[in-house]
Amino acid sequence: MRFYFIAGENSGDFIGARIINSIKKNNTDRDDIVFYGVGGPQMNAEAVTSLFDFQEINMMGFFEILPHVFRIKNLIDKTVLDIINNKIDVLVTIDSPGFTFRVAKKVRQMMPSIKLVHIVAPSVWAYKEGRAKKYSKVYDKLLALLPFEPPYFTKYGLSTEFIGYPALEQNFYIKSKNLRHEFNISNNEKIIAITPGSRKSEISRHMPIIKDALDRLALKHKITAIFVQPNDLYATYIKQYLTDAKFNFLFSDKRLQSFAVSDAALAKSGTNTLEISASGTPMIIGYKLNFLTYFILKMFIKIKYVNIINIISNKEIIPEYIQLDFTAKNISEALSKLISNANESSLQVQNAKNILKTIGLDNDQTPTDKAAAIIFSMASCK
């Protein structure tokens, strides 16, 4: 059995690695299972050597991708050729639709017998509902992370199953004085976790506003900001925005510990917000897109919220400050409210955790094991 996994960013790399590990764990009697793919360090730890550095396809937004279109086309062709040469039985693509869908479409044309699976349904409930029909023509199976997504795709004949969020399978830390001691932060300081984004374009848009907001917050509270980053490269890039900061700060790649030790968080929208809520930390969402990208998206988006917890509950459990609302004044005032009002913070955390239980938190069968069983069965029935 030959499996090929493609992940274009850190969250996809995590999902791919977990599924690969689950397939291995539940099939120790098989010596014919081989994995190939495009991924990051977590998939590499599962003995999958990436065809190229997956950061090369870690981009979002039409205007951000445009200058790299020819390079990405070459990477698509290179990936398709690798899949064909390795005679793959099942191709598993994870999110990153700008790259993965194009690869899958070419593979479908050139290798009709291969089984194609996609994980993380495109957000057709938010915009571009026509993508559901397009996916039905290419993929054999879609694994959705949200419970309301399958009907959008099954109506076009695409077999779709809800699995939940693999990110919620992690061992989350409990808030404690010992954890604070590990970060060497005094008890009289408020700790703010910051996730400004992993892409340089995100950091350049967000950091000037974040720095100004934290400077304002530091006038009222003694704070330490923990910038949660995937690697040293991005920490180096962020530091240039912190000259003359009026607050204490540090960098940490211990993501879950950082979320748990914090009194509040300012997070970009994405999987990290689920991890923050699961860690028992209240937060606000802040995000800013390229102006032209946002202008185009705004014409098509059909939902009120960007955060998954808010979308599922259809109300703003977690405050969102998007685009023009993402200002230093708004952010500093919202964070001040969270670290000053224990009742409001506790209510947000509890409401958020109730939502998380519906999408995989503390479930008997993990989302990863569900996905692994489905993917393995597709290879078995070939």
C-alpha positions as CSV (number, residue, x, y, z in Angstrom):
1,M,0.0,0.0,0.0
2,R,1.4,3.3,-1.1
3,F,0.1,6.5,0.5
4,Y,0.9,10.1,-0.5
5,F,0.2,13.0,1.9
6,I,0.3,16.7,1.0
7,A,0.3,19.4,3.6
8,G,1.0,23.1,2.8
9,E,1.2,24.6,6.3
10,N,1.8,23.7,10.0
11,S,-1.7,22.7,10.9
12,G,-1.8,20.3,7.9
13,D,1.6,18.9,8.7
14,F,0.2,18.1,12.2
15,I,-2.9,16.4,10.8
16,G,-0.9,14.4,8.3
17,A,1.6,13.2,10.9
18,R,-1.1,12.1,13.3
19,I,-2.9,10.1,10.6
20,I,0.3,8.5,9.4
21,N,1.1,7.5,12.9
22,S,-2.4,6.1,13.5
23,I,-2.2,4.0,10.3
24,K,1.2,2.6,11.4
25,K,0.0,2.0,15.0
26,N,-3.1,0.0,13.9
27,N,-1.3,-2.0,11.2
28,T,1.9,-3.3,12.8
29,D,1.5,-6.6,11.1
30,R,1.8,-5.1,7.7
31,D,5.2,-4.5,6.1
32,D,3.9,-3.3,2.7
33,I,2.8,0.2,3.9
34,V,4.8,3.1,2.5
35,F,4.4,6.8,2.8
36,Y,5.5,9.6,0.5
37,G,4.6,13.3,0.4
38,V,5.0,17.0,0.9
39,G,5.0,18.2,4.5
40,G,7.0,19.7,7.3
41,P,8.9,18.6,10.4
42,Q,6.1,16.6,12.0
43,M,5.5,14.4,8.9
44,N,9.3,14.1,8.6
45,A,9.3,12.7,12.2
46,E,7.0,10.0,10.8
47,A,9.7,9.1,8.2
48,V,8.1,11.0,5.4
49,T,10.8,12.8,3.4
50,S,9.2,15.9,1.9
51,L,9.6,16.3,-1.9
52,F,10.4,20.0,-1.2
53,D,10.2,22.5,1.6
54,F,6.5,22.9,2.3
55,Q,7.0,26.6,3.2
56,E,7.3,27.2,-0.5
57,I,3.5,26.7,-0.8
58,N,2.5,28.3,2.5
59,M,0.8,31.4,1.0
60,M,-2.7,32.8,1.0
61,G,-4.6,35.5,-0.8
62,F,-4.8,36.1,-4.6
63,F,-2.4,39.1,-4.6
64,E,0.1,37.4,-2.4
65,I,0.3,34.3,-4.6
66,L,0.3,36.1,-8.0
67,P,4.1,36.9,-8.1
68,H,4.8,33.2,-7.4
69,V,2.4,31.6,-9.9
70,F,5.0,30.1,-12.2
71,R,7.1,28.7,-9.4
72,I,3.9,27.1,-7.9
73,K,2.9,25.6,-11.2
74,N,6.3,24.0,-11.4
75,L,5.9,22.5,-7.9
76,I,2.5,21.2,-8.9
77,D,3.9,19.4,-11.9
78,K,6.8,18.1,-9.8
79,T,4.4,16.7,-7.2
80,V,2.1,15.1,-9.8
81,L,5.1,13.4,-11.4
82,D,6.3,12.1,-8.0
83,I,2.9,10.6,-7.3
84,I,2.8,8.9,-10.7
85,N,6.4,7.5,-10.5
86,N,5.8,6.1,-7.0
87,K,2.6,4.3,-8.2
88,I,0.5,5.7,-5.3
89,D,-2.7,3.9,-4.2
90,V,-4.2,6.7,-2.1
91,L,-3.5,10.5,-2.3
92,V,-4.4,12.4,0.8
93,T,-4.4,16.2,0.5
94,I,-4.8,18.4,3.5
95,D,-6.3,21.9,3.3
96,S,-4.1,24.4,1.3
97,P,-6.6,24.2,-1.6
98,G,-4.7,26.6,-3.9
99,F,-2.1,23.9,-4.3
100,T,-3.7,20.6,-3.3
101,F,-6.8,20.9,-5.4
102,R,-4.7,21.6,-8.5
103,V,-2.5,18.6,-7.8
104,A,-5.5,16.3,-7.2
105,K,-7.2,17.5,-10.4
106,K,-4.1,16.6,-12.5
107,V,-3.7,13.3,-10.8
108,R,-7.4,12.4,-11.4
109,Q,-6.9,13.1,-15.1
110,M,-3.6,11.1,-15.4
111,M,-4.3,8.3,-12.9
112,P,-8.0,7.6,-12.9
113,S,-7.6,4.5,-10.7
114,I,-6.0,6.3,-7.7
115,K,-8.2,7.0,-4.6
116,L,-8.3,10.7,-3.8
117,V,-9.1,12.0,-0.3
118,H,-9.2,15.6,1.0
119,I,-9.1,16.7,4.6
120,V,-10.6,20.0,5.7
121,A,-13.6,20.9,3.6
122,P,-13.4,24.2,1.7
123,S,-15.6,26.7,3.4
124,V,-18.4,26.7,0.9
125,W,-20.8,27.7,3.6
126,A,-18.9,31.0,3.8
127,Y,-18.3,31.8,0.1
128,K,-17.9,30.2,-3.4
129,E,-20.4,27.4,-2.9
130,G,-19.6,26.2,-6.4
131,R,-16.4,24.7,-5.1
132,A,-18.5,21.8,-3.6
133,K,-19.4,20.7,-7.1
134,K,-15.8,21.0,-8.3
135,Y,-14.5,18.9,-5.4
136,S,-17.1,16.2,-6.2
137,K,-15.7,15.8,-9.7
138,V,-12.1,15.2,-8.4
139,Y,-12.2,13.5,-5.0
140,D,-13.5,10.1,-3.9
141,K,-13.8,11.1,-0.2
142,L,-13.9,14.3,1.8
143,L,-13.2,14.4,5.5
144,A,-14.9,17.4,7.2
145,L,-13.9,19.0,10.5
146,L,-17.2,20.6,11.2
147,P,-20.5,18.8,11.8
148,F,-22.7,20.9,9.5
149,E,-20.4,20.6,6.4
150,P,-21.2,17.1,4.8
151,P,-24.6,18.1,3.3
152,Y,-23.0,20.8,1.3
153,F,-21.0,18.1,-0.6
154,T,-23.1,15.0,-0.4
155,K,-25.8,16.7,-2.5
156,Y,-23.3,16.6,-5.4
157,G,-22.5,12.9,-4.8
158,L,-19.2,13.4,-2.9
159,S,-18.9,10.9,0.0
160,T,-18.3,13.2,3.0
161,E,-17.8,12.3,6.6
162,F,-17.5,14.5,9.7
163,I,-14.4,13.6,11.8
164,G,-13.8,16.6,14.1
165,Y,-10.6,18.6,14.7
166,P,-7.4,16.6,15.2
167,A,-5.9,19.6,16.9
168,L,-8.2,18.9,19.9
169,E,-6.5,15.5,20.5
170,Q,-3.4,17.1,22.0
171,N,-2.5,17.0,25.7
172,F,-3.4,20.5,26.9
173,Y,-1.7,21.9,30.0
174,I,-3.4,23.0,33.2
175,K,-2.9,26.5,34.5
176,S,-0.5,26.4,37.5
177,K,2.1,28.4,39.4
178,N,4.7,25.9,38.4
179,L,3.9,26.5,34.7
180,R,4.4,30.3,35.3
181,H,7.6,29.5,37.1
182,E,8.9,27.6,34.1
183,F,8.6,30.8,32.1
184,N,10.2,32.8,34.9
185,I,7.4,35.3,35.0
186,S,6.4,36.9,38.3
187,N,3.0,36.5,39.8
188,N,2.2,40.2,39.6
189,E,2.4,40.3,35.8
190,K,-0.4,39.6,33.4
191,I,0.7,37.3,30.6
192,I,-0.6,37.8,27.0
193,A,-0.1,35.1,24.4
194,I,0.3,36.6,20.9
195,T,0.0,34.7,17.6
196,P,0.6,37.3,14.9
197,G,0.8,34.7,12.1
198,S,3.5,32.5,10.6
199,R,3.6,34.2,7.2
200,K,5.8,37.3,6.7
201,S,3.0,39.1,5.1
202,E,0.8,38.5,8.2
203,I,3.5,39.6,10.6
204,S,4.2,42.8,8.6
205,R,0.5,43.8,8.7
206,H,-0.2,42.8,12.3
207,M,2.9,43.7,14.3
208,P,2.9,47.5,14.1
209,I,-0.7,47.4,15.5
210,I,0.1,44.7,18.1
211,K,3.1,46.6,19.4
212,D,1.1,49.8,19.7
213,A,-1.8,48.0,21.4
214,L,0.5,46.4,24.0
215,D,2.3,49.7,24.6
216,R,-1.1,51.2,25.5
217,L,-2.0,48.2,27.7
218,A,1.3,48.5,29.5
219,L,0.3,52.0,30.7
220,K,-2.4,50.3,32.9
221,H,-1.1,46.8,33.6
222,K,2.3,45.2,34.1
223,I,2.4,42.7,31.3
224,T,4.6,40.2,29.6
225,A,3.8,39.2,26.0
226,I,4.7,35.7,24.8
227,F,5.1,35.6,21.1
228,V,4.2,32.0,20.1
229,Q,6.1,31.2,16.9
230,P,6.9,28.0,15.0
231,N,10.7,28.7,14.6
232,D,13.5,31.1,15.2
233,L,13.3,32.7,11.8
234,Y,9.9,34.3,12.5
235,A,11.0,35.3,16.0
236,T,13.9,37.2,14.4
237,Y,11.5,38.9,11.9
238,I,9.2,39.9,14.7
239,K,11.9,41.5,16.9
240,Q,12.4,44.3,14.4
241,Y,8.9,45.6,15.3
242,L,9.6,45.5,19.1
243,T,12.2,48.3,19.3
244,D,11.5,50.5,22.4
245,A,8.6,48.3,23.5
246,K,7.1,49.5,26.8
247,F,6.3,45.9,27.9
248,N,8.2,42.8,28.7
249,F,8.2,40.1,26.0
250,L,9.7,36.7,25.2
251,F,9.5,34.2,22.4
252,S,8.4,30.6,22.8
253,D,8.0,27.6,20.5
254,K,6.3,25.7,23.4
255,R,2.9,26.5,22.0
256,L,0.5,24.8,24.3
257,Q,2.4,25.7,27.5
258,S,2.4,29.3,26.3
259,F,-1.4,29.3,25.8
260,A,-2.0,27.7,29.2
261,V,0.2,30.0,31.2
262,S,-1.4,33.1,29.7
263,D,-4.1,35.2,31.3
264,A,-5.4,36.2,27.9
265,A,-4.5,35.9,24.2
266,L,-4.5,37.9,21.0
267,A,-4.8,35.4,18.2
268,K,-5.0,35.3,14.5
269,S,-8.0,33.4,13.2
270,G,-7.3,29.7,12.7
271,T,-6.6,26.4,14.5
272,N,-4.6,28.1,17.2
273,T,-7.8,29.7,18.6
274,L,-9.2,26.2,19.3
275,E,-6.0,25.3,21.2
276,I,-6.1,28.5,23.2
277,S,-9.7,27.8,24.3
278,A,-8.9,24.2,25.1
279,S,-6.1,25.5,27.3
280,G,-8.6,27.5,29.3
281,T,-7.5,30.9,28.2
282,P,-9.8,33.7,27.1
283,M,-8.9,35.6,23.9
284,I,-9.7,38.1,21.2
285,I,-9.3,37.6,17.5
286,G,-7.3,40.1,15.4
287,Y,-6.7,39.8,11.7
288,K,-5.9,42.0,8.7
289,L,-5.8,40.9,5.1
290,N,-4.2,42.6,2.1
291,F,-6.7,45.4,1.3
292,L,-7.5,44.2,-2.2
293,T,-7.8,40.5,-1.1
294,Y,-10.2,41.6,1.7
295,F,-12.2,43.8,-0.7
296,I,-12.8,40.9,-3.1
297,L,-13.6,38.4,-0.3
298,K,-16.0,40.8,1.3
299,M,-18.2,40.8,-1.8
300,F,-18.6,37.0,-1.6
301,I,-18.5,36.0,2.1
302,K,-21.9,35.0,3.5
303,I,-21.1,34.6,7.3
304,K,-20.8,37.1,10.1
305,Y,-17.8,35.6,11.9
306,V,-14.3,34.2,11.1
307,N,-13.7,32.1,14.2
308,I,-14.9,28.5,14.2
309,I,-16.3,28.7,17.8
310,N,-18.4,31.8,16.9
311,I,-19.5,30.2,13.6
312,I,-20.7,27.0,15.2
313,S,-22.6,28.9,18.0
314,N,-23.8,31.6,15.6
315,K,-22.9,34.3,18.2
316,E,-19.8,36.1,19.2
317,I,-18.4,34.1,22.1
318,I,-14.9,35.3,21.2
319,P,-14.6,39.0,20.3
320,E,-13.4,39.6,16.7
321,Y,-11.5,42.6,15.4
322,I,-11.1,42.2,11.7
323,Q,-9.6,44.6,9.1
324,L,-10.6,48.2,9.9
325,D,-11.6,47.1,13.5
326,F,-8.1,45.8,14.1
327,T,-6.7,48.9,15.7
328,A,-4.4,49.4,18.6
329,K,-7.1,51.2,20.6
330,N,-9.7,48.4,20.1
331,I,-7.1,45.7,20.9
332,S,-5.7,47.3,24.0
333,E,-9.2,48.0,25.4
334,A,-10.4,44.5,24.7
335,L,-7.4,42.8,26.3
336,S,-7.6,45.1,29.3
337,K,-11.2,44.0,29.8
338,L,-10.3,40.3,29.6
339,I,-7.5,40.5,32.2
340,S,-9.5,42.7,34.5
341,N,-12.9,40.9,34.5
342,A,-12.5,37.3,35.8
343,N,-16.2,36.5,35.4
344,E,-16.4,37.5,31.8
345,S,-13.2,35.6,31.0
346,S,-14.4,32.4,32.7
347,L,-17.7,32.6,30.9
348,Q,-16.0,32.8,27.5
349,V,-13.7,29.8,28.3
350,Q,-16.7,27.7,29.5
351,N,-18.9,28.6,26.5
352,A,-16.0,27.9,24.1
353,K,-15.2,24.5,25.7
354,N,-18.8,23.4,25.3
355,I,-18.5,24.1,21.6
356,L,-15.2,22.3,21.4
357,K,-16.7,19.1,22.8
358,T,-18.9,18.9,19.7
359,I,-15.9,18.8,17.3
360,G,-13.5,16.4,19.0
361,L,-12.5,17.6,22.5
362,D,-12.3,14.6,24.9
363,N,-14.2,12.3,22.4
364,D,-13.8,8.5,22.8
365,Q,-12.6,8.0,19.2
366,T,-10.3,10.7,18.1
367,P,-10.7,12.6,14.8
368,T,-7.3,11.2,13.7
369,D,-8.3,7.6,14.3
370,K,-11.5,8.1,12.4
371,A,-9.6,9.6,9.4
372,A,-6.9,6.9,9.5
373,A,-9.5,4.1,9.4
374,I,-11.3,5.6,6.5
375,I,-8.1,6.3,4.5
376,F,-6.7,2.8,5.1
377,S,-10.0,1.1,4.1
378,M,-9.9,3.0,0.8
379,A,-6.4,1.5,0.1
380,S,-7.7,-2.0,1.1
381,C,-10.6,-2.0,-1.2
382,K,-8.6,-1.1,-4.3
